[in-house]
Amino acid sequence: MSKAGPTTKGAAGGVWLRPATRAGREGPPLTRERIAAEALALLDGEGVDRLTMRRLAQRLGTGSTTLYWHVKTKEDVLDLTLDMIFGEIEIPEEDADWRAAVTTLAGRWRSVLLKHPWSAVLLGRPMLGPNVLARSEFLYSTLIKAGFGGPSLTAAAYGLSNYIVGSALMQATWQTNADPDIRQAAREHLRTSRDRYPSLAEHGPMVAGDDWDSAFRLGLAWLLDGIEAAATSPLGQPASS
């Protein structure tokens, strides 16, 4: 068996390119699934900054050396845990209406990211786990069946995934990390600066309501409208008005 190359040993995504456990009977009774489950509990309870290999080993009731039999770095742990939460995104049933299928997937995807608010900020890393790939496969196959291909397929898939992740990141950041006093101070700052920022003072995110769900659904519908229009125009470009 060939050894993993140097680029897979500590980089994000590398855990999926190595064997799941070290060979030999001396291997400890610990699995990637158990490691990810304990890391998930820590991340949900305390956030990314509190996750260290030492603390994770303590929560697992083992030593750091034993933990390193299965994961090389914190990046490995994050990769495993992110893939675990993607497993919570139920893949929709096959649907002749591609828009309905994509809308269902997008809503479930966003809900899981908001359930684990630390996750959205980490999704810029390589995502090679089986749960991530299964859901990406569903998105791509649904778009392909709808007639997309080449650059238009890539643009549609990227546009949808970026919208889902970006909206979840914005909401999670605003709701989880913003101190109420700071939010109020920001609103007052905009009010007193109304002459310079009239649109933001009246309609910006710091003063708008917190109906995130409606805003997400409306934005997704507009995005799908544009994707659908592009599908019927030459070369996959948006149809001219």
C-alpha positions in Angstrom: 0.0 0.0 0.0 1.4 3.4 -1.0 1.8 6.0 1.7 -0.1 9.3 1.6 1.9 12.1 -0.1 3.2 15.0 2.0 0.4 17.2 0.9 -2.2 15.0 2.6 -0.6 14.7 6.0 -1.7 17.9 7.7 -3.7 19.8 5.1 -7.5 20.3 5.3 -9.1 17.4 3.4 -6.2 15.1 3.7 -7.9 12.8 6.2 -10.1 11.4 3.4 -7.0 10.4 1.5 -5.5 8.2 4.2 -6.6 4.8 5.6 -9.2 5.1 8.4 -7.0 3.4 11.0 -3.5 2.4 11.5 -2.9 -1.2 10.6 -2.0 -3.8 13.2 -3.6 -5.4 16.2 -2.0 -2.8 18.5 -4.5 -0.2 17.2 -6.5 1.5 19.9 -10.3 0.9 20.2 -11.1 4.3 18.9 -12.9 5.2 15.6 -13.2 8.2 13.4 -16.9 8.3 14.1 -16.4 8.4 17.8 -13.8 11.2 17.5 -16.1 13.2 15.3 -19.1 12.8 17.6 -17.1 14.0 20.6 -15.6 16.9 18.6 -19.1 17.9 17.4 -20.3 18.1 21.0 -17.4 20.3 21.9 -17.8 22.5 18.9 -21.5 23.0 19.4 -21.0 23.7 23.1 -17.9 25.9 23.0 -16.9 26.8 19.4 -13.9 26.3 17.2 -11.4 28.2 19.3 -11.9 25.8 22.2 -11.2 22.7 20.1 -7.7 21.4 20.7 -6.3 17.9 20.4 -5.5 17.7 24.1 -9.0 18.7 25.1 -10.5 16.3 22.6 -8.3 13.4 23.9 -9.4 14.2 27.5 -13.1 14.2 26.5 -12.6 10.8 24.8 -10.9 9.5 27.9 -7.7 8.7 26.1 -4.2 10.2 25.6 -3.1 12.4 22.8 -0.8 9.7 21.5 -3.7 7.4 21.1 -5.8 10.0 19.3 -2.9 10.6 16.8 -3.3 7.0 15.7 -6.5 8.1 13.9 -6.1 11.8 13.1 -2.9 13.7 12.5 -4.1 17.3 13.2 -6.9 19.5 14.2 -7.7 19.9 10.5 -8.4 16.2 10.3 -10.9 16.5 13.2 -12.6 19.5 11.6 -12.9 17.6 8.3 -14.5 14.6 10.0 -16.9 16.7 12.0 -18.0 18.8 9.1 -18.8 15.7 7.1 -20.7 14.3 10.1 -23.0 17.3 10.2 -23.5 17.1 6.4 -24.9 13.6 7.1 -27.8 15.4 8.9 -28.9 17.0 5.6 -31.6 14.6 4.3 -31.2 14.1 0.6 -34.6 14.9 -1.1 -36.5 12.3 -3.0 -36.1 12.3 -6.8 -38.4 15.0 -8.2 -39.3 15.8 -11.8 -39.4 19.4 -10.7 -35.7 20.3 -10.4 -36.5 23.6 -8.7 -38.5 21.9 -6.0 -35.7 19.4 -5.4 -33.0 22.1 -5.2 -35.2 24.3 -3.0 -35.7 21.4 -0.5 -32.0 20.6 -0.5 -31.1 24.2 0.1 -33.5 24.7 3.0 -32.3 21.5 4.7 -28.6 22.5 4.1 -29.1 25.9 5.6 -31.0 24.5 8.6 -28.1 22.2 9.5 -25.5 25.0 9.2 -27.6 27.2 11.5 -28.0 24.3 13.9 -24.2 24.2 14.1 -23.3 27.9 13.7 -19.5 27.3 13.9 -19.6 25.3 10.7 -20.3 27.9 7.9 -17.1 29.8 8.4 -15.1 26.6 7.8 -16.6 25.6 4.5 -13.9 27.2 2.4 -11.8 24.1 2.9 -11.6 21.0 0.6 -14.7 18.9 1.3 -14.0 15.3 0.3 -16.0 13.3 2.9 -18.7 10.9 1.8 -21.6 12.8 3.2 -20.5 16.1 1.5 -19.9 14.3 -1.8 -23.3 12.6 -1.7 -25.1 15.9 -1.3 -23.0 17.6 -3.9 -23.7 14.7 -6.3 -27.4 15.1 -5.8 -27.2 18.9 -6.5 -25.1 18.3 -9.7 -27.2 15.4 -10.9 -30.4 17.3 -10.4 -29.0 20.3 -12.4 -27.7 18.0 -15.2 -31.1 16.3 -15.5 -32.6 19.8 -15.8 -30.4 20.4 -18.9 -27.4 22.2 -17.5 -23.9 21.4 -18.6 -20.4 22.9 -18.9 -19.9 26.4 -17.5 -23.6 26.9 -16.9 -23.6 23.8 -14.6 -20.6 25.0 -12.7 -22.1 28.5 -12.3 -25.5 27.2 -11.2 -24.0 24.8 -8.6 -21.5 27.4 -7.3 -24.1 30.1 -7.1 -26.5 28.0 -5.1 -23.9 26.6 -2.7 -22.4 30.0 -2.2 -25.8 31.5 -1.5 -26.7 28.9 1.1 -23.3 29.1 2.9 -23.1 32.9 2.7 -26.6 33.4 4.1 -26.1 30.9 6.9 -22.7 32.5 7.8 -24.3 36.0 7.9 -27.2 34.9 10.1 -25.0 32.8 12.4 -22.5 35.6 12.8 -25.2 38.2 13.5 -27.2 36.2 15.9 -24.4 34.3 17.7 -21.5 36.7 17.9 -23.0 40.2 18.0 -23.5 41.5 21.6 -27.0 43.1 22.0 -25.3 46.3 23.2 -23.0 46.5 20.2 -26.0 45.9 17.9 -27.9 48.7 19.5 -24.8 51.0 19.3 -24.5 50.1 15.6 -28.1 51.1 15.0 -27.6 54.4 16.8 -24.5 55.1 14.8 -26.4 54.6 11.6 -29.2 56.9 12.8 -26.8 59.7 13.7 -25.1 59.2 10.3 -28.3 59.2 8.3 -27.1 61.9 6.0 -24.2 59.8 4.9 -25.9 56.4 4.8 -29.6 57.1 4.3 -30.4 53.7 2.7 -28.6 51.7 5.4 -30.1 53.8 8.2 -33.6 53.0 6.9 -33.3 49.5 5.4 -29.9 48.0 6.3 -29.4 44.7 8.1 -28.7 46.4 11.4 -32.2 48.0 11.5 -34.2 45.5 9.4 -36.3 42.8 11.0 -35.1 39.4 11.9 -37.2 37.4 9.4 -34.2 35.5 8.1 -36.3 32.6 6.8 -38.4 34.8 4.4 -35.4 36.7 3.2 -33.6 33.4 2.4 -36.6 31.9 0.6 -37.1 35.0 -1.5 -33.4 35.3 -2.4 -33.3 31.6 -3.3 -36.4 32.0 -5.6 -34.8 35.0 -7.4 -31.5 33.0 -7.8 -33.4 30.0 -9.3 -35.4 32.4 -11.5 -32.1 33.6 -13.0 -30.7 30.1 -13.3 -33.8 28.9 -15.1 -33.7 31.9 -17.5 -30.1 31.1 -18.3 -31.0 27.5 -19.1 -33.1 28.6 -22.1 -30.7 31.2 -23.5 -27.8 30.6 -25.9 -24.5 29.4 -24.3 -26.1 29.3 -20.9 -26.0 33.1 -20.6 -28.8 35.1 -19.1 -31.5 35.9 -21.6 -31.5 39.5 -22.7 -34.5 41.6 -21.9 
